[in-house]
Amino acid sequence: MMYYCFCKRKQKGVAIILDSNILKENYDVVVAGGGMSGAFAAIAAARNGAKTLIIDQNGYFGGTLTANGVGPMMTYFAGDKQVILGLGQEMVERLVERGYSPGHVLDSTNYISYVTPFSAEGLKIVLDEMVSEAGADVLFHTYLIGLDKEAGAIKNISIVNKDGIRQISSKVFIDATGDGDLAVMSEVPFQLGRETDNAMQPMTMNLKVYGVDKQKLRKAVLNDPDKFPRLNRDLDVMKNTEILSFVGFDDEFRKAKEEGRISIPREDILFFETNVPGEFIMNTSRIINESGVSAEGLTRAEMIGRKQCEELYHFLVESVPGFENAKIAYSGPSVGVRGTRQIKGKYTLTNQDVLENKPFKSTIAHSGYPIDIHNPKGEGTVSVHANQTEEVAHEKFDKTVFDSYYRIPYEIMITNEISNLIVTGRCVSASFEAQAAIRTTPTMTALGQAAGTAAALAASKNEATGNIDIKVLQNKLIEQKSFIEI
């Protein structure tokens, strides 16, 4: 395969030909994607003795948490029971030790039991250290552009960066791209968005502001709790927690939309305080009818998202107590994508599996986060916890529902088509509803640790990823402090 580029030192109009075979390297495990799941896959693979390489298009790890301004982490818990531990918890402890996070704090929106605020800049540093200490090689600013496969296995991948184009071979490959890019290049079948119409959950451009008078904000709720039904599920949390999570101001938001000041097709505003007092992440913009796997769609989404953030900022300053003197830290930096492609693996996790906590002999992770669907077509958000059949009205809400959690099997990360591929992250084999439950950060850390550990096992024995001994994998995860309930 030949590639063509134009360089500054060439003669005008003359192409310089780069041979894609100039550079080659061999690994036990190669991870494509440095988001939360990919970073933890690389850490786990390297700690388990595999010669590991991880590549990412950004200049840092963390994916949505560092590139898209997402926060806090939601959630490591099911009620008061912590069901996600392992490397994810180690990361939190490192953040706390360095002053980059207060650790797990009560969720004052009463949506789940605990959230985990953090510093995005601190997270970049901690993930750098964890990946490097594990011994994995890293290539930032690097893109996956192709692959070669043979007899149902990936032989090598082609990557491009400032050094040009090179091919990397490996015993096992992990797709942590978020969109299933490597799997799709390998001709693994997939489902795009919702099964009925391919609609995808809306994208969001997060806005971060600082200088908020949090006590004035808190007082607004305590003075008129009936105006904030979800917060009013348990006002003691709002009264006593130091770091605020917030949802509401529906009437003010509706009026602003009627007056043409807001174009965001959402019903309320949602925001979370970071580890810095008075600094809040606004998770409120809603970009519908665009695709996260389309260059044109992503481009439009970026522009729409920034416009919505501008509208949102002015609304906050004008209409929300405590935001009068708030200033913008940044938007994004990039638009956040909730879901695009779901690979079709050896097993597809369903909404019933989540709601009923289906037992799996191959369980490699758990989660207590509910099915959380933002309407792909406009206003409305549906949230259903495990052991519920439908969303419960605020006035009838019973917080014991937070205690429920569910199991996630290994088979959603492996395919029938490619024997040396493991897929991790939000693009695993799951229905639209099930993916809406397992897509959040803490669950991604658990899936990543399982994927990396499984990849190291397969590489060490030169066997297919679908043939590893599940008991051995589970025992290794437990040894490495993961929570696994068979």
N, C-alpha and C positions, 0 to 999 in steps of 0.2 A: 504494500500500500504506500502510495506516495502522497505527500502533503506539500502544499505551496503556501508561501507567505511572502510579504514584501517588507523589507527591513530598511532602516535609514541609511545603511552603508552600501546598499546595492546601487547599481547604475539605474538611472531613471527608466522605469518600464520593464526592467529585467527581473524575472522571478528567480528566487533562490529555492532550490529543492532540498527539503529535509528528508532524510531516510528515517522512517519510523523505527528501524531496527538498530539505530546507533547505540541506544542505551537499553539494557535489560537487567532486571533484578529478580531474585527469587525469594519468596517468603513462605512461611507456614500459613499465615492468616493475613489477608488484606481487607481492611474495612473501608468502604466507600461512604463517606459522610461523617462529619464530626459533631453532629448534634448531641443531645444528651444520651440517646441510646447508642449512637456510634462511639462516643467517647468511652462509655462504660464497657462496651464490647471490646474495644482495644485494650483498656486497662485489664479486663478479665483475661483476655487471651494471652497477653504478655505475662501477667502474673502466674498463669498456668503453664508457662514455659514455652509458648509459641513465639517464633520470630515474627513480629507483627509490624505492619505498616498501616497507618490511617491517613486518609487524604480528605481535604475539605476545601470548598471553594472560598470560604472566608479565611480571615487571618487569625482565627481564634475558635475555640470549642464553645459549645453551649447551645448552638442552634437558636430555637425560638427565644430562649431566655437571654441571649446576648445579642443576637442579630435582629430580633423582632420586638424587644422590649417587654416580653411576657413576664408576669410575676403576680403573685407569689407562686411557689410550688404547691400544688393541690392534688392529692393529699397522701401522706404516708400512713394514714390512720383509717381505722374503721371504729368510730366512737373513740374510746380511750385505748383501744388495742392497736399497737403499731404492726401493720401487716406488710410493710415494705422496709427492709433493713439493708444489710449487706453494704455494697459499695456506695449506694445512695445515701445511707445513713452516715457512712464514713465521711463523705463529702460535706454533709451538713455539719458534722462535728468539726471539721477543718475550718469551715466558714465561721462557725461560732467562735472557735479559738482565736481566729484572726480578727474578730470584730466585724466580719462581713455579714453576719446574720444573727438575729436573736434566737434562732432555733425555731421549734414548733410552737406556734401561738394559737389561741382560740380564734375561730372564725366568727367575727361579729356579724356577718351576714346570715349566720345560722343556716348555711347551705350544706356545709360539712362540719366536722368537729375541729380540725386543726389545719392551718396553713403555715407555710414556711417562707417568710420574707427573706430577701437577700440583696446583696449588692451585685449588680451585673459585672462591674469591673473586678470585684473580688472573685467572682465565680470564674472569670477568665483565667485568673492567676492560679486558683486552686486546681482547675482542670488541667492547665498546663503542667503543673507539678505532678499530679496523679498519673497522667499519661507518661510523662518523662521518667518518673521514678519507677514505673512498671517496666520500662525498657523498650517501649514501642517507638518505632520510627514515625516521624510526622512530616507530611508535606501539606502546608497551607497554600492557598491561592492556586489550587490544582483542581482540574476538571476531568471527569470521566467522559471520554468521547467515543469509546468503542470497546469491542472485545473479540476474542476468538474462542470458539468452543469446539469440542470434539467428543463424540460418543457420549453425549448427555452430560458433559462437564465443561466448565469454563477453563480454558488453558491459560489465558492471560487477559488483562485489560489494558487498554490504551488510555493514557492520561496526557494532559497538556498543561504546561505552566510556563514560567519565564525561561526555563531551561530548554523549552521546545517540547517535543513529543517523545514519549518513551513507552515501552511495554513492560508490564509488571506481571510476573507469573506467581502463582501461589497454589498451595494444596487446597485451601478453603478460602472462599470469598464471603464477606458479609455485606449485604445491602442495607445500609443505614441512611439512605438518601432522603427518606421521608416520602418520596413519590414512587418508590420502587423502580428507579431508573435502571439499575443494574439488572434486576429481574426481568424487566420489560425488554431490555436489549438482548436478554438471553431467551426471549420468546416464551416467558412464563405468562400464562393467561392472567387477566386481572379484571376487576370490576371498577368502573369509574363512578364514584359518588353513589347516590341512592339507587337501589336496584330498579325502582319503578321508572325513573326518568333521568338518571345520571346527574341529578342536581347535587351539588356539593355544599357543605356547610359554608356560610359566609366567611370571607377573609376579614381580618381586622388590622387596622393600623393603630397601634397603641400610642398613647400620648403620655408623656411624663412631665409633671409639673412640680414645683417646689414653692415654699413660702405659704403653705396653707395653715390657717389657724384651726388646728384639729380640735381644740376644746370648744370652739364656737360651733363647729360641725357636730360634735358629739352632743352639745347642748340642744341643737335643733331637733335631734331625734328624741331626746329624753323629755323635751317640752311638749312634743306632739307625736307620741309613739304610734297612734292609730294611722298616721299618715305613712308609716313605714312598716307594712304588715310583715315582711320577712324578718326585718330586724327585731320586730316586736315578738317574735317567737320566744326569745329569751333576752330580755333587756339587761339582765345581769352581766352578760358578756360585753355588751356595749358600755356598761357602766365601769367595768373593771379591767378590761383588756387595755394594754398600753398602745398596741399597734392596731389601727382600725382597718377593717374591711367594710365596704359600704355598697348598698344598692338602694335605689329609690329616686325621689324627686320626679315621679311619674307625671304628676299634674303640670309641673313647670316645664318638663320636657315636651309634653303634648302641646302646651300652649305655644312654645317656641316653634314647633313644627307647623302649627296652624298659622302662625305669623310669618312663616317663610324664613325664619332665622336658622332652622335646623333641617337638613335634608337626610339625616341618618334614619334608615328604616328599622328602628329599634324602639322598644316600648319604655325603656328606663335607662339610667346611667349606672355603671358598675365601675368601682375603683377600689384600689388597694394601696395602703401605705407600705412603703419599702422599709428597709432598716434605718433610713434617715428620717428623723421626725419631721413631719410636715411635707414630705415628698410622697406623691401619689402617682400610681400607674392607672391611667384611664383606659379600661378595656370596654369601650363603648361604640366605637365606629363599627359599621356593618356594611360590607361591600358584597353585594349580591350579583348573581348572574355572570360571574367571571370565573375563569378556570386557573387554578394554581399550576397546571401543567401546560399552559399556553404562554409563550413569550408576550404576545399581544395582550392577553388577559392580565398577566402580572403587571405589565406596564400601565394599563388602565387602572388596575387596582391600586398601584402605588400613588398615582395622581389623585384618584378619588379619595383614597384614605387620608392623604395630607389635607385635602380640602375639608373633609369631614372633621379632622382634628382642629383646624382653624375655627370652624363653626363651634365645635365643642368647647374650645378654650374661651371664646367670647361668652358663650352661654354660662359657663361656670362662674366667670368673673361677675356677670350681671345677675345671676339667679340663684346661686348656691351659697349659703352662709359659710364663711370661713375661706372662700376662694377669692375674695375681693382683691387681694394683693398677690395672688399666685402668679408665677412666671413660668414660661415654658422651658423645660430642660432640653427635650427633643421629642420628635415623633419617630416611631419605628426603632432603629433606622430603616428596616425593611418591613414590608407588609407581612403579617402572620397568616399562615395557611393551616386550617384545621384538618383538612382531609382532601385527598384527591383519588389516587389509585389504591385499591386493596388487592394484593396478589391473591390468587386462588391456590392455597396450599393444600397439604395433605388433610387438613381439617379446617373448617371455617367456624370461628366462634360466633355464636348467635346471641340475640337479645335474650332469649329464654335461658341460655347458659348462664348469662350474667344475672338475670333476675332470680333464678332458682339455685344459684351457686352449684352448678352441675359438678359432680366429682370427676376428676380425671386422674388416671394412674400416672400420667406424664406431666403433672402439674410442675411448672417451673417458676411461677410467680403468682401473686395475689394482688387485688386492688379493692379499695373501698370507695372509689370515685363513682358517682352515679352515671347513668345514661344521660348525657347532656347535649341536647340537639338545638342548635341555633337555626331558626327557620331559613332554609336556603333561598326562599322567595320574598322575605320581608320581615315584618314584625313577628314576635313570638319566640319564646324559648321554652322547651319542654325538658323537665328534669325528673327522672324516675330512679329512685334508689333500689338496690337489690332488696328482694322480699316485698316489693310493691308491685301492683299491677298497673298503676297509673299515678300521675302526679297528684299529690295530696294538697288540698286547699290550705292556705296559710293558717287559718284559724283552727284547723283540725290536725295540724302537724304534730307528730310525736317524734321527739329527738332520738328515741331508741332506734329509729331507722338507720341512724349513722353507724350502728353497731354491725350492720350486715356487710359482707364482702364476698368475693367470688374468686374462683380459680382460673388460671390461664394455662393451657397446655402447650407443650413444646411443638406439636404438629402444626400450629398456625405460622411457624417460622420456617418451615421447610417445604419443598415443592416436589411434585412428581416428575418434573422435567429435568432438573439440574441436580446432580448428585453431590456437588461440592459447594452448594450455596445455602446460606442462612439469611433470612430476611428479618430485620428487627426494626422497631420504631412504629410510627403511626400507620405504615402501609402493610402491616401483617395481614394475614388472612382472617378477616372479620367482616360481619355484616355491617351495614351502615349504622345501625343502632348500637351494636357491640363496640364498634370502633369509637363511637361517641363517648363510651365509658372508659376505654383503656388508653386513650390518646394523650393523657396528661403526664407531666414531667416525672413524678415519682415512679409511676408504672413503667415509664421508659427506662429509668435506671435499672429496674429489676429485669426487664426484658433484655436490655443490653448486657447485663452481667451474665444472664443465662446464655445468650447467643455467643458471647466471647468464650465462655467456659466450654460450651458444646463444640465450638470451632477448634479450640485447642485439643480437645479429646479426639475429634475426628482426624485432625492433622497428625497427632502423635501416633495413631494407629493406621494411618493411610486408608481410612474407611469413609464410606459415604456418610454425610451428615444425618441421613435418615436411619442409619444402622447403629448409631452409638447406643451404649447401654444407658437407658434412662435412669436406672437406679444409681449408677455411678455418677451421672450428671447431678442428680438430686443430692446425693451425699456430698459431692464437692461443693455445691452451692451452700448447703447447710454448714459445712466446715468453714466456709468463708462468710458466715454470719447472715446468710439470707434466711428469710422466713419462708419455709416450705411446709405446708400442711397437706399431707397426702390423703 
